[in-house]
Amino acid sequence: MIEEKDGGKRLVIDIGERGKNGEDPREETLNHVREAKPGTIIEIHAPHYPRPLVVGMEAMGYNVVVNELDKEHFRLMTVKG
C-alpha cells in the first residue's frame, strides 16, 4: 500500500503483507523513493528488519532511521533531499 499524506509532503509505504507473503518489494519500494519530491518525508513499514532495503537506501545517500514498533512491525524513516 502506498499513500501520500499531508498534501504530498509525506509518503507512507506499507510492505507488510507483501513481506509476510514472501515477496521482495525492494526494487519497487526504492523506485518510489527515487520518484518522491525533494523534502518528502518517507515512511516505510515492514514486518521484519528490512536490511536489504536499508542498505539500498543508504547506498542512494539517505540517512535511514529504523524503529521497531512491535515484534513484527518495523518503520524506516528518511527525508528526500
NORPE-V424297 format. One record per helix or strand of 2 or more residues. SS is the DSSP state (H for helix, E for strand). FROM is the first residue (numbers start at 1). TO is the last residue. If there is no record, write none. Layout:
ss=SS from=FROM to=TO
ss=SS from=FROM to=TO
This chain:
ss=E from=2 to=5
ss=H from=6 to=8
ss=E from=10 to=14
ss=H from=16 to=20
ss=H from=26 to=35
ss=E from=41 to=46
ss=H from=51 to=59
ss=E from=65 to=70
ss=E from=73 to=79
